[in-house]
Amino acid sequence: MTDTIAADQALGPVSRGGIARHPLFAVAAVLLGSFLANFDSRLTSVGLPDLRGAFSLGFDEGAWLSTAAIGSQIFIAPAVAWLATVFGLRRVLGIPSLAYALVSLTIPFVHDYTTLIALSVVHGMLLGTFVPATLMIVFRNLPIRWWLPAISIYSIRVGFALDSGTSLVGFYVDHWGWQWLYWQGVAIAPLMGLMVYLGTPAEPVNRNLLRDADWGGMLLLGTSVSMIYAGLDQGNRLDWLESGTVMALLLGGGVLFVLFLINEALVPQPWAHVNVLFSRNVGLSLVVILLYTLTSLSNSSLVPNFLSVVGQLRPEQTGVLLLTWGALPMFVLVPVSIFLLRHFDPRTVLVVGLSAFATANLLGTQLSHDWARGDFVTIVVLLSIGQAFTLLPIIILAVSNSDPARATSFAAYIQIMRLGGAEIGVALMGTWLRVREQIHSNYLGQHIENGSVDVTRMLKQLSDFFASHGAGTAAARAMGTLSAQVAREANTLAYIDGFWLCFWLAMVALLLTALITRAPPGPFTPAPFGFAKGVLRKCGVAVPP
């Protein structure tokens, strides 16, 4: 018996919690916390040009502002589940929500860059507690029948924020002022804290876990993943291996991560031992989560960026498309997804979602520079289906195949995949588009020979067109227009390559999904209905009445 307890403790702290007396308040806390975190991150990235202008920042200063805000989230997020286990969700979410509101209120009044970066780091760390803590509410405090709807809220927050955040940025900047990119949290965060107080039971501090805390492991993991993120985020801007800063961040983060693994293997009571991942289905599920974040970049990056770079649309103009055909359909698609997961194997639902992503990206490979906003409707609808039918079943698969008592340790790795995978994808996609644009520009340039008949004819036509506005500048303007057309085509071809990349990532995810075996019986086991129940009984499969 003693050996069993010792082995149990060696895998990390056991997650326990009391059932909420008012589940609706707990669900509201999950809703507010999840959406606030993703909306805030989305508003910061989409609204960065407006923030640079408002704070009078250069391009480099603005880039580090974004890195500081998101990197600090990644630093704290893996440890939040452990903090909630030790101190209770009321303490972990209640106090930070009030502090977050205060910092959000203060930042727009700051003019010193150093102070702005410091407050952005604090702002990001406080925000980083929201999503992991709200996920813990689901598993620690909600009755099992509430798990699927609550996790669905957690899972769709990404797609919904991506599709509606662009419109919200445009609305704030055009009507209320850029300050509301921060001030929205002043009202929402305290309300979330109130919902947590009403929806979760009071819990005493777990002094045994606090006494044996693996602070070194938490610091090593948080620091390593935030350094790796910073290196990836700045890599595309600073040209990767050509930058000492990028190399120092990536190598330093990698060394610290190895030290974290060594620490978890040596300490008596590790915080998040990797043994919790030693399951075929869990490992495959986490890889599929990573591939999901990469293939969904067509939703978060390719479509809005193409309309911005090639289509020359403002964020609020692009946002109309994403809100109408991406975000709003989720109100119908998510209940459908929940229904399917209650009655069908989550792998089946996952295949539907990944197939929607693959189809959308395949359609995107037919792109041309003539495509306008309306031409992306089918793609955005398919991406919305992918968002609603992909992340939720992946999480269900991962949780169904993991030890529920190890939710604290497992949640640390979920957060790494959630944040780290998304940022790896954004960094790699940015580099992919830049490199492919340069390659296509070079290839197109080789076909535009100086003095060739076609080029001379084109320049003559353009010069004649511009001559009415000034003969002296007509030749230069004609050359500039031709160069712009080459750049437009190179960018279009780069985005086509981006859609191809996302398509093949979705195909790999489908292949790995086929390797996932059926999860053991548990709270997420589907209950077949109608003709499906009869077929299973005829096949000799035990079906609940």
Helices and strands as residue ranges (DSSP letters): H 2-9, H 23-46, H 48-55, H 59-87, H 89-106, G 107-109, H 113-127, H 130-141, G 144-146, H 147-171, I 172-176, H 180-199, H 207-211, H 215-238, G 240-242, H 244-266, G 274-277, H 280-295, H 297-297, I 298-302, H 303-309, H 315-322, I 323-327, H 330-343, H 346-364, G 373-376, H 377-400, G 404-406, H 407-415, I 416-420, H 421-446, H 453-467, H 471-515, H 530-538
